[in-house]
């Protein structure tokens, strides 16, 4: 059977990972005093509670080529017919490149890497679709087609609470960060097919309205989930405002965003991952 590999930035719930037997390679979260394996040594909740107290902020790093190669070899040794390794967009991280180098080093044509041009649970939605197809017995070529199709229809968009953490991580200039703080600017980031677009709102309420407008513009949805950085109260508020857009509002999931992204965005980020019909 074809096996699916991904990294811990995919933000899929543990139940989905277990259901489809997905191999998840953890990334590293590096605080000044200690390094942790994402989702193994430190929980998302613990990470966001620690985050405001560190300056310089924590950094993140990709798993090693050897880690990927070992995982691929173990799956092949256990009888995998092929491997599809799906990872966060190269626009945001070098993880995909590391996975590709590991696959090339093994000189095994049964290992294929794929960049869906997504992040967080946006990557996760593609991984889930691929893993479901693999479990149904579809070939590597068929699963790649499905992953490509879902990737094109997946949109991730979220509003940060401030520019502070983006400034601390070097993603925006200090001047812009100070202006943003003075004006209470809430940056809104959107990603689809490896392209990032940005917009701003003046208030938290304004950012919610803007995201709901985006959601409405996408039309009918196949899937919809909420992502956040340790902000359950905002999740509840966002769900109450957007309930009508969920294909199945009684059964939806929400995930705490990977620290690989959260280190740059900070706490209290809230957003959506949507897959259009």
N, C-alpha and C positions, 0 to 999 in steps of 0.2 A: 504493500500500500504506500502511496505517496504520503510523505510526512511534511508538516509545516513547521518552520522555525521562525521566530521573531525575536525582538528584544523587549526589555521591560518598559520601554516608552510607549508600547501599544495600548497600555491602560485597560486591557480587557479584564472583566471580572474573573475571579478564580474559577467560578462554576463553568464558564465558557471554556477556559483553558483546559480544565479537566475533562469536560464533555467531549471535546474534539482532540484530546491528547496533543496539544500544541506545546512545542518546546520553546521556552522563554529564556533567553540569555540575559542575565542581569547586567545593568550598567553600573558604573561606580559613581558614588557621591562623595566628594572629598571636602570635609570640613578641615579647618586649620589643625585640629588636634587628632583627627581620625578619619579613615576612609570606610565607607559602607557599601555593601551590595544592595542595590535598589530592590525592594520587595522581599529581601532576604534578611538583611541585618538591621534594617530600619523601616518603619512603617511610614506611609505618607503623612499621617497625622503627626507623628513625632517629628518628621522633617520640618513641616510648616510651623510647628511650635518652636523649634530651635532656630529657624531661619532669621527672624528679626534681630536676634541677639549676636549675630556674627557680622563683623566688618573688618577685613574684607569678607565678602559673601562666599559661600561654598562654591566649589567648581564641580564639574562633572566630566567623566571620561568614558570612552567607549570600551567595551570588552576587547581583549586582545585577539589577534589572529589565531593564536593557539587555542583560546577558549572556543571560538567558533569551529575550528578544525576538529577539536575533540568531540564536540557535540555532533557534528556531521558524521564523524567516523562511528560513533556509538549507535546512531540511528541506522546507518548502513549495515553495521555488524549485526544489528537486531532484525534485519530483514527488510528495511525500507526499500521500496522499488525505485524511489527518487525522492529528492528533497527540494522544496521551494522555500527560500528564505526571504521574508518580507520585512522591510525596515523603514524607519522614519526617513523622511525626504532628505536627500543630499544637500538641499538648500539650507537645512538647519543643523545637520550633524554629519560626522564622518563615519557613523556606524555602518551604513550600507557599504561604504568603500572597504572597510575592514572585513566585513562578511564576504565581499566579492574576492578580496585577496586570499582569504582562507579557502574559498571554493576553488580558485585557480591553482593554489598551491597543492591542493589534493589531486589535481588533474583528473577529476571525475566528472564526466559529462552528465551524470545523473543529478548534479547539484546546480540549481538555478537560483540566482538572486533577483529580486524585484523591488523597485522603488515606486510605490503608488502615489508619490507626491503629496504625502499627508503627514500628520503629526498626531500624537496622543491617540484618543479613541477613534480618530479618523483613520489612522493606520489599523487600529484594532478592528474596525468594521470590515476592512478589506481582508485582514487575516481570518476573521471569523467566516466570511463567505468562502474563502479558499479552503479552509479546514473542513467546512461542511461538504463542499464539493469533493474533496479528497476522500472523506469518509464514505461518500456515496460511490467511490470507485472510479471517479473520472481520472483521465490521464493528465500528465504534467501540462501538456499543451492546452487541454480543455480548462484546467484550473487556472492557468495563466490568463486565458481569455476572460474568464469570470473575474479574476482579480483586477484586470485592466479595466473592464467595464464598470465594476463597482467603484474603483478608484476615480474614474471620470465623474461619477455621480455623487461623490462624497464631498461635503462642504463642512469645514470646521471654522467656527467663529466664536470669539470670546472677547469680553471687556475686562481689561486690567483695572485695578482699583486706583492706581496712580502710576506715574512715570519713574518713581523712586528706584525700584529694583532694576528696571531697564537701564537706568543711568548708572547704578552701582556695577552692573555687569558690563558696562561699556557699550550698550546697544543704542543709547541716545546720549547726546551731549549734556553736560552739566547745566548749561544755560537753558536748554529746552526743558530739562527736568524741573528746574526752579520755576520757569514760566508755567509749566503744566501744573505744578503744585499750587501756585498762586491763583490760577484760573480754574482749579479743580478739574482739569482735563482728564477724561477717562479714555485712554486709547483703545480702539476696537480693531482687532486683527482678524483677518479672514484668509483661509487657505483652500485652494482647489487646484489639483493637477500641478503641484509644485510652485504655484504662483501665490505670493502673499500680497494682499491689498490692505491698506490701513485707512481708518477714519477716526474721528474723535467725537466725543460728546462732552458737554460741560458738567453734567451731573450723573450720578448713578441712575436716577430715573430716566434720564435722557439716553443713557447707554442701553437700558432695557428696551426702551421704545425702538431704538435703532436696530437692535438684534431681532426684535419681533417683526420689524419691517423686512429684514433680510429673510427671515423664516417664511413670511407670507409670500415673498417674491419667488421662492423656490418652487412653489406649487405643491402638488400631492407628494407625500413622502412614503418611502418604503420602510425607513427606520429613522428614529430620532432618540437621542440621548442627551443628557446634560453632563457637562464636565465642570469642575471647579477646583480651587485650591484651598481645601479645608474651610469651606464656607457653607455648611448645611442650611443655615437660615436663608441664605440667598438662593440656594437650590430650591427650597420650598416655595419661596416667593416667585422665582422664575417659572417653576412648574405650574403654579396657580395661574400665572399670566398666559401661559402657552399651552395649556392642557388640550385645547381644541385641535392643535396641530399634530398631536401624537397619534400614530396609527392605532396603538393599543395603550391608552393612558393607564389602564389597570396593571399593565406589565411593561414597565420601562426601567432602564437602569441609569444610574448616575455614578461617575467615577471621579476620584481625587486624581488630579493631573500629576504625571510623572515629575519628580524633582529635577530631571534633566531640563525640563522647560520651566518648572516652578521657580528654580533658582534665579531665573531672569525676569519672571513675571511678578513674583511675590504672592502673599496670601490674598484671599478674597477676590480672586478672579472667578468669573462665572461665564458660561457659554454653552453652545450647542454643537453637536455633531449630527448632521442630517444626511441621509442618503435619499436622493430623489427617485421617483418611480421610473 
